[in-house]
C-alpha cells in the first residue's frame, strides 16, 4: 500500500527505518492548519454577508435603521453570551464534534434566514447564527494548542485568526454582491443559500479529517507527535474546567479583558458604519463594496504578518513577555496616528488606502491576543480565549448604540445643496474616538504578563 493511499484510509504505513531511508515526521498538522484556516474564513465570509443583506431588507420590507440594528443585535447578544459556555464545552469534549456541529448549525441558520419572511424569524435565525458562531474561535484556540508547538503557534494563529478570517470578511461583499447578485443576477436569498452550502461542506470535512490531538490520530507518526507534544505533559488530562476564582486571580487575564473591550469597541465601526461612511462620499454601491474591503484586506495582511513578527520579537528580545507586549502595543499606537492621516485625505481612494494602513497596524496584534490566551490558559486555553473574546464582544455591543450612534447624531445636520436637501454627517469625531481607544489598548498591553499561567487547582499543594 502506498503512503498516499494509506493517508486516504486514515493509516500511515511507515517505511523500514535505515540510514538510507530514515523515518520523517508526517505532516498531518498541515491538514489541521488548512481546516482551521477554512473555518476562520467561512466564519467571517458568512458573518459579513450582513453588509449586503442589510440594504436588501430595507428595500424589500421597508425596515427602519432602528429595526435593522435590532435584527443585527440578536446576533451580537447571542455571540457575546455564547463565548464562555462554548469555550468550556470545547475544552471538556474536544473540538472535533463541537466545531463540526457549530459550523453546520450556523450554516443552516443562514438558510433559515434566507427563506424567512417575517421580522420574528429574521431575529430568531440571527440569534441561532450568533450562538453557533460564538464557539468558533474558542475552539480554534484549543486546536492551536493541541496541534502546534510554541515556536510556531503564534504564526499559525496569525494566519488562521487574522489573515484567513479577515480575508473571508473582505471577499464576502465581493462574492455575494458583485459576483452572485451582480454578475449572475441572483437574488439575495439564493446567494445566501449558495454561501451557506460552503459551510455545510466544511462541517463534514472537519469531522472527517480532524482529530482532537495528535495522540488520537492514527495518521500521525511518532516523530510528528514528538514535535507537536513538546510543551505538553502526556500524563495530565486537558479536560478540565476553570473556575471563576482562578480567572479573577490572574492580573494579566483581567487586563486583557479590559483591553479587548477597548479594542473591539474601536474595530466595530468597520462592521457597522464603514459602508455608510463611504456612501457619504457620494460614490455608488458597487464602488462602496470595493472601497469598504480595503481596511479588511489590510487587517488580513497585518494579522498574517503579525504572527511572524510576534515570533520574531520573542526571539529577538529573548523574552516571551516583552515580545507579546511589544506586538500588543506598538501596532495600536501606529494605527492611532494613521487614523488622522487617513481621514484628512480628500480622495476616496486615498482614504481607503489610509484605512487599509490603519487596519494593517491595528490587526497585527491579533495573533498576539491568541498567543497570550494560549500562554495564560494552558489546559484552559479555549476557556480563556472565550472570556477575552466575550469581553471584546461586550465592547462591540456597547459602543455602537451608546457611543458611536449618539456621536454621529450629534454631528449630523441637514443642508440645502443646489436646491436639494441633504443630510450631512461628520464622521471625524467618531474616528478620533477610535484612535483614542487604540491608544488605551496599547497602554493596557504594556502591563500584561503572558508568563503568569493559570494552573489547575488540583495541582497546587
Order of alpha helices (4+ residues) and beta strands (2+ residues): alpha-alpha-alpha-alpha-alpha-alpha-alpha-alpha-alpha-alpha-alpha-alpha-alpha-alpha-alpha-alpha-alpha-alpha-alpha-alpha-alpha-beta-beta-alpha
